[in-house]
């Protein structure tokens, strides 16, 4: 399973790269997502790379697609990144008190 998890993680990275090449405005959202997925104290565990936890990622893929080794379609990743970008923009507006009914 460890090899299958690594292969799925690699395929997901390639899919993400394709999405970001087509939609460069989503790069900041992807960076924020990537930083948010890095486990705490990642440098203390093998592999010594800031990668998301394989078990968590497998759980999320099984929950969303019914298969722990699934790779989300590029369109799903693009939609999620666009949603995250929009939510961040709305949150910024809300914090500044603009555009919010009180």
C-alpha positions as CSV (number, residue, x, y, z in Angstrom):
1,X,0.0,0.0,0.0
2,X,2.9,2.4,0.6
3,X,3.9,2.2,-3.0
4,X,0.3,2.7,-4.2
5,X,0.0,5.7,-1.9
6,X,3.2,7.2,-3.2
7,X,2.1,6.6,-6.8
8,X,-1.2,8.3,-6.2
9,X,0.5,11.2,-4.5
10,X,2.7,11.6,-7.5
11,X,-0.2,11.4,-10.0
12,X,-2.1,14.0,-7.9
13,X,1.0,16.3,-8.1
14,X,1.0,16.0,-11.8
15,X,-2.7,16.7,-12.1
16,X,-2.2,19.8,-9.9
17,X,0.7,20.9,-12.1
18,X,-1.5,20.7,-15.2
19,X,-4.3,22.6,-13.5
20,X,-1.9,25.4,-12.5
21,X,-0.4,25.6,-15.9
22,X,-3.8,26.2,-17.4
23,X,-5.0,28.6,-14.6
24,X,-2.0,30.5,-13.2
25,X,-4.3,32.7,-11.1
26,X,-4.9,29.7,-8.9
27,X,-1.3,29.4,-7.9
28,X,-1.7,31.4,-4.6
29,X,-4.6,29.2,-3.6
30,X,-2.6,26.1,-4.4
31,X,0.3,27.3,-2.3
32,X,-1.9,28.0,0.6
33,X,-3.5,24.6,0.3
34,X,-0.1,22.9,0.1
35,X,1.2,24.8,3.2
36,X,-2.0,23.8,5.1
37,X,-1.5,20.1,4.3
38,X,2.0,19.9,5.6
39,X,2.1,18.0,8.8
40,X,3.6,19.6,11.9
41,X,7.2,18.7,12.5
42,X,7.4,16.9,9.2
43,X,11.2,17.0,9.4
44,X,11.1,14.4,12.2
45,X,9.5,11.6,10.2
46,X,10.5,9.7,7.1
47,X,10.4,10.7,4.3
48,X,11.9,14.0,5.4
49,X,9.7,15.9,3.0
50,X,6.8,18.3,3.7
51,X,4.2,15.9,2.2
52,X,0.7,15.4,3.5
53,X,0.0,12.3,5.6
54,X,-0.7,9.3,3.3
55,X,-3.3,7.8,5.6
56,X,-5.2,11.1,5.7
57,X,-5.0,11.6,2.0
58,X,-6.1,8.0,1.3
59,X,-9.1,8.6,3.7
60,X,-10.0,11.8,1.8
61,X,-9.8,10.1,-1.6
62,X,-11.9,7.1,-0.4
63,X,-14.5,9.5,1.1
64,X,-14.7,11.6,-2.0
65,X,-14.3,9.0,-4.8
66,X,-14.8,5.6,-3.2
67,X,-11.2,4.5,-3.8
68,X,-8.2,5.3,-1.5
69,X,-5.9,5.4,-4.6
70,X,-8.1,7.7,-6.6
71,X,-6.7,10.7,-8.3
72,X,-9.1,13.6,-8.5
73,X,-9.9,14.8,-12.0
74,X,-8.2,18.1,-13.0
75,X,-11.6,19.8,-13.1
76,X,-12.3,18.9,-9.5
77,X,-9.0,20.3,-8.4
78,X,-9.5,23.5,-10.4
79,X,-13.1,23.9,-8.9
80,X,-11.8,23.4,-5.4
81,X,-8.9,25.8,-5.8
82,X,-11.3,28.4,-7.3
83,X,-13.7,27.9,-4.4
84,X,-10.9,28.3,-1.9
85,X,-9.8,31.5,-3.6
86,X,-13.3,32.9,-3.6
87,X,-13.8,32.0,0.0
88,X,-10.6,33.6,1.0
89,X,-11.5,36.8,-0.8
90,X,-15.0,36.8,0.8
91,X,-13.4,36.3,4.2
92,X,-11.1,39.2,3.7
93,X,-14.2,41.3,2.7
94,X,-16.0,40.2,5.8
95,X,-13.1,41.0,8.1
96,X,-12.9,44.5,6.7
97,X,-16.6,45.0,7.2
98,X,-17.5,45.6,3.6
99,X,-20.4,44.0,1.9
100,X,-21.7,42.3,5.0
101,X,-25.3,42.9,6.3
102,X,-25.1,43.7,10.0
